[in-house]
Amino acid sequence: MTSEQARLLKISDQVRWLGDEGASGVVTEVNRFGVEINWSDGLTTRPFFNDTRKIELTDQDNNRLS
C-alpha cells in the first residue's frame, strides 16, 4: 500500500505481508509517524507510513482489500 493508503489505517484493521499469505496481522496503534502491527507469529513491527509498500489491507478471511 502507498503511504497515503497507510495513513487511512485504523486500529483493528487486518493486514498481511505481500507474498506471504500466512503472515497476517492486526493494526494496534496509529500515530502521526506510522502504525504498529501485531503479526500472527507473535512479532510486532512499527513501520513508518512510507515503509508500508509490502503490506496490504485484508478482510477477516485474509482476502485483499487494498
PDB file with one MODEL, atoms N, CA, C and O in Angstrom:
MODEL        1
ATOM      1  N   MET A   1       0.841  -1.172   0.000  1.00  0.00           N
ATOM      2  CA  MET A   1       0.000   0.000   0.000  1.00  0.00           C
ATOM      3  C   MET A   1       0.881   1.228   0.000  1.00  0.00           C
ATOM      4  O   MET A   1       2.032   1.190   0.437  1.00  0.00           O
ATOM      5  N   THR A   2       0.335   2.292  -0.486  1.00  0.00           N
ATOM      6  CA  THR A   2       1.074   3.550  -0.519  1.00  0.00           C
ATOM      7  C   THR A   2       1.050   4.195   0.859  1.00  0.00           C
ATOM      8  O   THR A   2       0.267   3.798   1.722  1.00  0.00           O
ATOM      9  N   SER A   3       1.899   5.180   1.062  1.00  0.00           N
ATOM     10  CA  SER A   3       1.898   5.875   2.353  1.00  0.00           C
ATOM     11  C   SER A   3       0.568   6.586   2.575  1.00  0.00           C
ATOM     12  O   SER A   3       0.117   6.706   3.715  1.00  0.00           O
ATOM     13  N   GLU A   4      -0.069   7.060   1.500  1.00  0.00           N
ATOM     14  CA  GLU A   4      -1.373   7.713   1.634  1.00  0.00           C
ATOM     15  C   GLU A   4      -2.426   6.715   2.102  1.00  0.00           C
ATOM     16  O   GLU A   4      -3.255   7.045   2.951  1.00  0.00           O
ATOM     17  N   GLN A   5      -2.403   5.498   1.557  1.00  0.00           N
ATOM     18  CA  GLN A   5      -3.337   4.461   1.995  1.00  0.00           C
ATOM     19  C   GLN A   5      -3.060   4.068   3.442  1.00  0.00           C
ATOM     20  O   GLN A   5      -3.991   3.848   4.218  1.00  0.00           O
ATOM     21  N   ALA A   6      -1.785   3.980   3.805  1.00  0.00           N
ATOM     22  CA  ALA A   6      -1.417   3.592   5.166  1.00  0.00           C
ATOM     23  C   ALA A   6      -1.918   4.600   6.191  1.00  0.00           C
ATOM     24  O   ALA A   6      -2.269   4.224   7.309  1.00  0.00           O
ATOM     25  N   ARG A   7      -1.955   5.855   5.827  1.00  0.00           N
ATOM     26  CA  ARG A   7      -2.449   6.882   6.747  1.00  0.00           C
ATOM     27  C   ARG A   7      -3.938   6.714   7.056  1.00  0.00           C
ATOM     28  O   ARG A   7      -4.430   7.285   8.029  1.00  0.00           O
ATOM     29  N   LEU A   8      -4.654   5.946   6.250  1.00  0.00           N
ATOM     30  CA  LEU A   8      -6.078   5.705   6.474  1.00  0.00           C
ATOM     31  C   LEU A   8      -6.350   4.469   7.331  1.00  0.00           C
ATOM     32  O   LEU A   8      -7.501   4.183   7.661  1.00  0.00           O
ATOM     33  N   LEU A   9      -5.289   3.732   7.693  1.00  0.00           N
ATOM     34  CA  LEU A   9      -5.474   2.553   8.532  1.00  0.00           C
ATOM     35  C   LEU A   9      -6.038   2.951   9.889  1.00  0.00           C
ATOM     36  O   LEU A   9      -5.789   4.044  10.399  1.00  0.00           O
ATOM     37  N   LYS A  10      -6.808   2.023  10.455  1.00  0.00           N
ATOM     38  CA  LYS A  10      -7.404   2.240  11.772  1.00  0.00           C
ATOM     39  C   LYS A  10      -7.051   1.070  12.677  1.00  0.00           C
ATOM     40  O   LYS A  10      -6.729  -0.019  12.201  1.00  0.00           O
ATOM     41  N   ILE A  11      -7.112   1.297  13.966  1.00  0.00           N
ATOM     42  CA  ILE A  11      -6.878   0.225  14.928  1.00  0.00           C
ATOM     43  C   ILE A  11      -7.878  -0.897  14.650  1.00  0.00           C
ATOM     44  O   ILE A  11      -9.058  -0.642  14.410  1.00  0.00           O
ATOM     45  N   SER A  12      -7.406  -2.106  14.683  1.00  0.00           N
ATOM     46  CA  SER A  12      -8.120  -3.369  14.445  1.00  0.00           C
ATOM     47  C   SER A  12      -8.251  -3.719  12.960  1.00  0.00           C
ATOM     48  O   SER A  12      -8.845  -4.747  12.633  1.00  0.00           O
ATOM     49  N   ASP A  13      -7.710  -2.891  12.045  1.00  0.00           N
ATOM     50  CA  ASP A  13      -7.665  -3.283  10.634  1.00  0.00           C
ATOM     51  C   ASP A  13      -6.761  -4.500  10.488  1.00  0.00           C
ATOM     52  O   ASP A  13      -5.721  -4.591  11.139  1.00  0.00           O
ATOM     53  N   GLN A  14      -7.162  -5.426   9.635  1.00  0.00           N
ATOM     54  CA  GLN A  14      -6.364  -6.619   9.385  1.00  0.00           C
ATOM     55  C   GLN A  14      -5.512  -6.402   8.144  1.00  0.00           C
ATOM     56  O   GLN A  14      -5.973  -5.851   7.145  1.00  0.00           O
ATOM     57  N   VAL A  15      -4.256  -6.848   8.222  1.00  0.00           N
ATOM     58  CA  VAL A  15      -3.308  -6.672   7.128  1.00  0.00           C
ATOM     59  C   VAL A  15      -2.531  -7.964   6.909  1.00  0.00           C
ATOM     60  O   VAL A  15      -2.578  -8.877   7.734  1.00  0.00           O
ATOM     61  N   ARG A  16      -1.816  -8.030   5.787  1.00  0.00           N
ATOM     62  CA  ARG A  16      -0.899  -9.148   5.549  1.00  0.00           C
ATOM     63  C   ARG A  16       0.315  -8.640   4.797  1.00  0.00           C
ATOM     64  O   ARG A  16       0.287  -7.580   4.170  1.00  0.00           O
ATOM     65  N   TRP A  17       1.375  -9.418   4.873  1.00  0.00           N
ATOM     66  CA  TRP A  17       2.624  -9.101   4.194  1.00  0.00           C
ATOM     67  C   TRP A  17       2.516  -9.618   2.769  1.00  0.00           C
ATOM     68  O   TRP A  17       2.183 -10.785   2.566  1.00  0.00           O
ATOM     69  N   LEU A  18       2.788  -8.779   1.780  1.00  0.00           N
ATOM     70  CA  LEU A  18       2.718  -9.189   0.376  1.00  0.00           C
ATOM     71  C   LEU A  18       3.631 -10.378   0.114  1.00  0.00           C
ATOM     72  O   LEU A  18       4.779 -10.401   0.559  1.00  0.00           O
ATOM     73  N   GLY A  19       3.125 -11.345  -0.596  1.00  0.00           N
ATOM     74  CA  GLY A  19       3.926 -12.505  -0.952  1.00  0.00           C
ATOM     75  C   GLY A  19       3.922 -13.607   0.082  1.00  0.00           C
ATOM     76  O   GLY A  19       4.508 -14.664  -0.152  1.00  0.00           O
ATOM     77  N   ASP A  20       3.280 -13.397   1.219  1.00  0.00           N
ATOM     78  CA  ASP A  20       3.225 -14.415   2.269  1.00  0.00           C
ATOM     79  C   ASP A  20       1.816 -14.432   2.839  1.00  0.00           C
ATOM     80  O   ASP A  20       1.501 -13.686   3.766  1.00  0.00           O
ATOM     81  N   GLU A  21       0.979 -15.283   2.282  1.00  0.00           N
ATOM     82  CA  GLU A  21      -0.427 -15.336   2.690  1.00  0.00           C
ATOM     83  C   GLU A  21      -0.575 -15.683   4.168  1.00  0.00           C
ATOM     84  O   GLU A  21      -1.585 -15.336   4.778  1.00  0.00           O
ATOM     85  N   GLY A  22       0.412 -16.363   4.755  1.00  0.00           N
ATOM     86  CA  GLY A  22       0.323 -16.743   6.157  1.00  0.00           C
ATOM     87  C   GLY A  22       0.711 -15.654   7.128  1.00  0.00           C
ATOM     88  O   GLY A  22       0.438 -15.765   8.323  1.00  0.00           O
ATOM     89  N   ALA A  23       1.344 -14.604   6.638  1.00  0.00           N
ATOM     90  CA  ALA A  23       1.806 -13.523   7.517  1.00  0.00           C
ATOM     91  C   ALA A  23       0.716 -12.463   7.637  1.00  0.00           C
ATOM     92  O   ALA A  23       0.716 -11.465   6.916  1.00  0.00           O
ATOM     93  N   SER A  24      -0.206 -12.699   8.557  1.00  0.00           N
ATOM     94  CA  SER A  24      -1.288 -11.742   8.760  1.00  0.00           C
ATOM     95  C   SER A  24      -1.084 -11.033  10.087  1.00  0.00           C
ATOM     96  O   SER A  24      -0.395 -11.530  10.978  1.00  0.00           O
ATOM     97  N   GLY A  25      -1.693  -9.869  10.200  1.00  0.00           N
ATOM     98  CA  GLY A  25      -1.543  -9.093  11.419  1.00  0.00           C
ATOM     99  C   GLY A  25      -2.708  -8.152  11.632  1.00  0.00           C
ATOM    100  O   GLY A  25      -3.594  -8.021  10.787  1.00  0.00           O
ATOM    101  N   VAL A  26      -2.685  -7.495  12.789  1.00  0.00           N
ATOM    102  CA  VAL A  26      -3.727  -6.545  13.164  1.00  0.00           C
ATOM    103  C   VAL A  26      -3.065  -5.233  13.553  1.00  0.00           C
ATOM    104  O   VAL A  26      -2.078  -5.219  14.288  1.00  0.00           O
ATOM    105  N   VAL A  27      -3.614  -4.131  13.053  1.00  0.00           N
ATOM    106  CA  VAL A  27      -3.119  -2.804  13.417  1.00  0.00           C
ATOM    107  C   VAL A  27      -3.539  -2.527  14.860  1.00  0.00           C
ATOM    108  O   VAL A  27      -4.724  -2.585  15.188  1.00  0.00           O
ATOM    109  N   THR A  28      -2.565  -2.225  15.718  1.00  0.00           N
ATOM    110  CA  THR A  28      -2.868  -1.985  17.130  1.00  0.00           C
ATOM    111  C   THR A  28      -2.646  -0.545  17.551  1.00  0.00           C
ATOM    112  O   THR A  28      -3.081  -0.136  18.627  1.00  0.00           O
ATOM    113  N   GLU A  29      -1.972   0.227  16.710  1.00  0.00           N
ATOM    114  CA  GLU A  29      -1.740   1.635  17.033  1.00  0.00           C
ATOM    115  C   GLU A  29      -1.499   2.406  15.741  1.00  0.00           C
ATOM    116  O   GLU A  29      -0.862   1.906  14.813  1.00  0.00           O
ATOM    117  N   VAL A  30      -2.014   3.622  15.697  1.00  0.00           N
ATOM    118  CA  VAL A  30      -1.765   4.531  14.578  1.00  0.00           C
ATOM    119  C   VAL A  30      -1.361   5.866  15.180  1.00  0.00           C
ATOM    120  O   VAL A  30      -2.064   6.402  16.037  1.00  0.00           O
ATOM    121  N   ASN A  31      -0.230   6.405  14.735  1.00  0.00           N
ATOM    122  CA  ASN A  31       0.179   7.725  15.207  1.00  0.00           C
ATOM    123  C   ASN A  31       0.602   8.570  14.011  1.00  0.00           C
ATOM    124  O   ASN A  31       0.418   8.152  12.868  1.00  0.00           O
ATOM    125  N   ARG A  32       1.146   9.712  14.248  1.00  0.00           N
ATOM    126  CA  ARG A  32       1.454  10.607  13.122  1.00  0.00           C
ATOM    127  C   ARG A  32       2.627  10.140  12.269  1.00  0.00           C
ATOM    128  O   ARG A  32       2.830  10.658  11.171  1.00  0.00           O
ATOM    129  N   PHE A  33       3.403   9.172  12.751  1.00  0.00           N
ATOM    130  CA  PHE A  33       4.567   8.686  12.012  1.00  0.00           C
ATOM    131  C   PHE A  33       4.326   7.371  11.281  1.00  0.00           C
ATOM    132  O   PHE A  33       4.910   7.128  10.225  1.00  0.00           O
ATOM    133  N   GLY A  34       3.468   6.525  11.840  1.00  0.00           N
ATOM    134  CA  GLY A  34       3.261   5.208  11.255  1.00  0.00           C
ATOM    135  C   GLY A  34       2.265   4.395  12.044  1.00  0.00           C
ATOM    136  O   GLY A  34       1.420   4.935  12.756  1.00  0.00           O
ATOM    137  N   VAL A  35       2.377   3.079  11.906  1.00  0.00           N
ATOM    138  CA  VAL A  35       1.442   2.168  12.558  1.00  0.00           C
ATOM    139  C   VAL A  35       2.207   1.099  13.329  1.00  0.00           C
ATOM    140  O   VAL A  35       3.387   0.855  13.080  1.00  0.00           O
ATOM    141  N   GLU A  36       1.512   0.469  14.266  1.00  0.00           N
ATOM    142  CA  GLU A  36       2.048  -0.699  14.952  1.00  0.00           C
ATOM    143  C   GLU A  36       1.199  -1.882  14.527  1.00  0.00           C
ATOM    144  O   GLU A  36      -0.030  -1.812  14.540  1.00  0.00           O
ATOM    145  N   ILE A  37       1.858  -2.972  14.150  1.00  0.00           N
ATOM    146  CA  ILE A  37       1.159  -4.170  13.699  1.00  0.00           C
ATOM    147  C   ILE A  37       1.616  -5.349  14.543  1.00  0.00           C
ATOM    148  O   ILE A  37       2.813  -5.604  14.677  1.00  0.00           O
ATOM    149  N   ASN A  38       0.644  -6.071  15.115  1.00  0.00           N
ATOM    150  CA  ASN A  38       0.921  -7.328  15.803  1.00  0.00           C
ATOM    151  C   ASN A  38       0.664  -8.446  14.803  1.00  0.00           C
ATOM    152  O   ASN A  38      -0.456  -8.620  14.322  1.00  0.00           O
ATOM    153  N   TRP A  39       1.727  -9.211  14.492  1.00  0.00           N
ATOM    154  CA  TRP A  39       1.653 -10.260  13.481  1.00  0.00           C
ATOM    155  C   TRP A  39       1.253 -11.590  14.099  1.00  0.00           C
ATOM    156  O   TRP A  39       1.428 -11.805  15.299  1.00  0.00           O
ATOM    157  N   SER A  40       0.713 -12.483  13.273  1.00  0.00           N
ATOM    158  CA  SER A  40       0.226 -13.787  13.732  1.00  0.00           C
ATOM    159  C   SER A  40       1.328 -14.662  14.325  1.00  0.00           C
ATOM    160  O   SER A  40       1.034 -15.580  15.090  1.00  0.00           O
ATOM    161  N   ASP A  41       2.585 -14.398  13.990  1.00  0.00           N
ATOM    162  CA  ASP A  41       3.690 -15.186  14.548  1.00  0.00           C
ATOM    163  C   ASP A  41       4.186 -14.636  15.884  1.00  0.00           C
ATOM    164  O   ASP A  41       5.167 -15.137  16.435  1.00  0.00           O
ATOM    165  N   GLY A  42       3.513 -13.604  16.408  1.00  0.00           N
ATOM    166  CA  GLY A  42       3.874 -13.043  17.702  1.00  0.00           C
ATOM    167  C   GLY A  42       4.770 -11.823  17.637  1.00  0.00           C
ATOM    168  O   GLY A  42       4.971 -11.159  18.654  1.00  0.00           O
ATOM    169  N   LEU A  43       5.312 -11.510  16.475  1.00  0.00           N
ATOM    170  CA  LEU A  43       6.165 -10.331  16.338  1.00  0.00           C
ATOM    171  C   LEU A  43       5.332  -9.060  16.219  1.00  0.00           C
ATOM    172  O   LEU A  43       4.182  -9.094  15.781  1.00  0.00           O
ATOM    173  N   THR A  44       5.923  -7.954  16.611  1.00  0.00           N
ATOM    174  CA  THR A  44       5.301  -6.644  16.466  1.00  0.00           C
ATOM    175  C   THR A  44       6.244  -5.761  15.668  1.00  0.00           C
ATOM    176  O   THR A  44       7.439  -5.706  15.956  1.00  0.00           O
ATOM    177  N   THR A  45       5.709  -5.066  14.662  1.00  0.00           N
ATOM    178  CA  THR A  45       6.515  -4.118  13.892  1.00  0.00           C
ATOM    179  C   THR A  45       5.861  -2.753  13.960  1.00  0.00           C
ATOM    180  O   THR A  45       4.658  -2.632  14.191  1.00  0.00           O
ATOM    181  N   ARG A  46       6.666  -1.734  13.758  1.00  0.00           N
ATOM    182  CA  ARG A  46       6.186  -0.354  13.778  1.00  0.00           C
ATOM    183  C   ARG A  46       6.699   0.388  12.541  1.00  0.00           C
ATOM    184  O   ARG A  46       7.562   1.259  12.645  1.00  0.00           O
ATOM    185  N   PRO A  47       6.155   0.031  11.360  1.00  0.00           N
ATOM    186  CA  PRO A  47       6.638   0.690  10.146  1.00  0.00           C
ATOM    187  C   PRO A  47       6.157   2.135  10.040  1.00  0.00           C
ATOM    188  O   PRO A  47       5.039   2.469  10.431  1.00  0.00           O
ATOM    189  N   PHE A  48       7.031   2.978   9.501  1.00  0.00           N
ATOM    190  CA  PHE A  48       6.619   4.331   9.148  1.00  0.00           C
ATOM    191  C   PHE A  48       5.669   4.232   7.959  1.00  0.00           C
ATOM    192  O   PHE A  48       5.679   3.233   7.239  1.00  0.00           O
ATOM    193  N   PHE A  49       4.851   5.259   7.751  1.00  0.00           N
ATOM    194  CA  PHE A  49       3.899   5.231   6.642  1.00  0.00           C
ATOM    195  C   PHE A  49       4.581   4.982   5.302  1.00  0.00           C
ATOM    196  O   PHE A  49       4.019   4.292   4.453  1.00  0.00           O
ATOM    197  N   ASN A  50       5.778   5.526   5.090  1.00  0.00           N
ATOM    198  CA  ASN A  50       6.454   5.345   3.799  1.00  0.00           C
ATOM    199  C   ASN A  50       7.133   3.984   3.672  1.00  0.00           C
ATOM    200  O   ASN A  50       7.731   3.698   2.635  1.00  0.00           O
ATOM    201  N   ASP A  51       7.055   3.133   4.705  1.00  0.00           N
ATOM    202  CA  ASP A  51       7.632   1.788   4.654  1.00  0.00           C
ATOM    203  C   ASP A  51       6.562   0.702   4.599  1.00  0.00           C
ATOM    204  O   ASP A  51       6.827  -0.434   4.991  1.00  0.00           O
ATOM    205  N   THR A  52       5.375   1.022   4.128  1.00  0.00           N
ATOM    206  CA  THR A  52       4.270   0.059   4.137  1.00  0.00           C
ATOM    207  C   THR A  52       3.957  -0.512   2.760  1.00  0.00           C
ATOM    208  O   THR A  52       2.890  -1.097   2.575  1.00  0.00           O
ATOM    209  N   ARG A  53       4.845  -0.361   1.800  1.00  0.00           N
ATOM    210  CA  ARG A  53       4.545  -0.808   0.436  1.00  0.00           C
ATOM    211  C   ARG A  53       4.405  -2.324   0.318  1.00  0.00           C
ATOM    212  O   ARG A  53       3.831  -2.801  -0.661  1.00  0.00           O
ATOM    213  N   LYS A  54       4.911  -3.101   1.282  1.00  0.00           N
ATOM    214  CA  LYS A  54       4.779  -4.558   1.230  1.00  0.00           C
ATOM    215  C   LYS A  54       3.659  -5.069   2.132  1.00  0.00           C
ATOM    216  O   LYS A  54       3.583  -6.261   2.428  1.00  0.00           O
ATOM    217  N   ILE A  55       2.796  -4.161   2.563  1.00  0.00           N
ATOM    218  CA  ILE A  55       1.674  -4.517   3.429  1.00  0.00           C
ATOM    219  C   ILE A  55       0.387  -4.205   2.679  1.00  0.00           C
ATOM    220  O   ILE A  55       0.291  -3.184   1.998  1.00  0.00           O
ATOM    221  N   GLU A  56      -0.609  -5.093   2.808  1.00  0.00           N
ATOM    222  CA  GLU A  56      -1.899  -4.823   2.186  1.00  0.00           C
ATOM    223  C   GLU A  56      -3.022  -5.079   3.178  1.00  0.00           C
ATOM    224  O   GLU A  56      -2.909  -5.930   4.061  1.00  0.00           O
ATOM    225  N   LEU A  57      -4.099  -4.336   3.020  1.00  0.00           N
ATOM    226  CA  LEU A  57      -5.278  -4.447   3.861  1.00  0.00           C
ATOM    227  C   LEU A  57      -6.059  -5.691   3.459  1.00  0.00           C
ATOM    228  O   LEU A  57      -6.189  -5.976   2.268  1.00  0.00           O
ATOM    229  N   THR A  58      -6.582  -6.439   4.435  1.00  0.00           N
ATOM    230  CA  THR A  58      -7.351  -7.649   4.151  1.00  0.00           C
ATOM    231  C   THR A  58      -8.646  -7.651   4.950  1.00  0.00           C
ATOM    232  O   THR A  58      -8.829  -6.867   5.882  1.00  0.00           O
ATOM    233  N   ASP A  59      -9.540  -8.558   4.559  1.00  0.00           N
ATOM    234  CA  ASP A  59     -10.747  -8.764   5.349  1.00  0.00           C
ATOM    235  C   ASP A  59     -10.498  -9.900   6.336  1.00  0.00           C
ATOM    236  O   ASP A  59      -9.380 -10.409   6.421  1.00  0.00           O
ATOM    237  N   GLN A  60     -11.532 -10.306   7.085  1.00  0.00           N
ATOM    238  CA  GLN A  60     -11.346 -11.332   8.109  1.00  0.00           C
ATOM    239  C   GLN A  60     -10.985 -12.696   7.524  1.00  0.00           C
ATOM    240  O   GLN A  60     -10.497 -13.563   8.248  1.00  0.00           O
ATOM    241  N   ASP A  61     -11.216 -12.900   6.221  1.00  0.00           N
ATOM    242  CA  ASP A  61     -10.848 -14.153   5.565  1.00  0.00           C
ATOM    243  C   ASP A  61      -9.507 -14.061   4.846  1.00  0.00           C
ATOM    244  O   ASP A  61      -9.162 -14.940   4.056  1.00  0.00           O
ATOM    245  N   ASN A  62      -8.750 -12.998   5.117  1.00  0.00           N
ATOM    246  CA  ASN A  62      -7.424 -12.755   4.546  1.00  0.00           C
ATOM    247  C   ASN A  62      -7.468 -12.474   3.045  1.00  0.00           C
ATOM    248  O   ASN A  62      -6.489 -12.721   2.340  1.00  0.00           O
ATOM    249  N   ASN A  63      -8.594 -11.961   2.553  1.00  0.00           N
ATOM    250  CA  ASN A  63      -8.710 -11.542   1.154  1.00  0.00           C
ATOM    251  C   ASN A  63      -8.279 -10.090   1.029  1.00  0.00           C
ATOM    252  O   ASN A  63      -8.595  -9.269   1.889  1.00  0.00           O
ATOM    253  N   ARG A  64      -7.570  -9.778  -0.023  1.00  0.00           N
ATOM    254  CA  ARG A  64      -7.033  -8.430  -0.238  1.00  0.00           C
ATOM    255  C   ARG A  64      -8.150  -7.397  -0.410  1.00  0.00           C
ATOM    256  O   ARG A  64      -9.114  -7.633  -1.137  1.00  0.00           O
ATOM    257  N   LEU A  65      -8.010  -6.252   0.265  1.00  0.00           N
ATOM    258  CA  LEU A  65      -8.950  -5.148   0.114  1.00  0.00           C
ATOM    259  C   LEU A  65      -8.317  -3.942  -0.557  1.00  0.00           C
ATOM    260  O   LEU A  65      -9.012  -3.192  -1.242  1.00  0.00           O
ATOM    261  N   SER A  66      -7.016  -3.731  -0.380  1.00  0.00           N
ATOM    262  CA  SER A  66      -6.369  -2.528  -0.917  1.00  0.00           C
ATOM    263  C   SER A  66      -5.796  -2.755  -2.295  1.00  0.00           C
ATOM    264  O   SER A  66      -5.219  -1.840  -2.883  1.00  0.00           O
TER     265      SER A  66
ENDMDL
END
